[in-house]
Amino acid sequence: MSTTIATTILQQLGGSRFIAMTGAKNLVAEENALIFRLPENLTKNRISAVGIYLEPSDTYRMKFIRQEGAPTFAIDVVAELDDIYCEDLQRIFAQITGLDTRL
């Protein structure tokens, strides 16, 4: 499996600066996506994971997830947005999570 798309998504978010600014961790490359965890105690709505998926239209779908702890371990989709252009990834990420992606 190629990690080219996930690497490109990370670069569009800001690369290593994005990771440092947001605390993103456990980055996973999928076929057409980048998925990562966030420190939920720092985000709006306690968002704990984000998935960014490249669509056939060459736009992105962003999925923001909150995982509730024991005893239920429920997963809630806080927001899911479609038709996002690469230049809007950082702005939308910051708007939904409350985390700045750059100084």
KAHU-V962291 format. One record per pair of residues at least 6 apart in sequence whose C-alpha atoms are under 6 Angstrom apart, sorted by the first residue. I is the first residue (numbers start at 1). J is the second residue. Records with the same first field share a line. If there is no record, write none. Layout:
I=J, J
This chain:
3=29
5=32
6=29, 33, 34
13=90
18=101
21=101
24=37, 38
25=36, 37
26=36, 37
27=35, 36
28=34, 35
32=53, 54
33=52, 53
34=51, 52
35=50, 51
36=49, 50
37=48, 49
38=48, 49
40=46, 47, 48
43=97, 98
44=97, 98
47=65, 66
48=65, 66
49=65
50=63, 64
51=62, 63
52=61, 62
53=60, 61
54=60
59=83, 84, 85
60=83, 84
61=81, 82
62=80, 81
63=79, 80
64=77, 78, 79
65=76, 77, 78
66=75, 76
67=74, 75
68=74
94=100
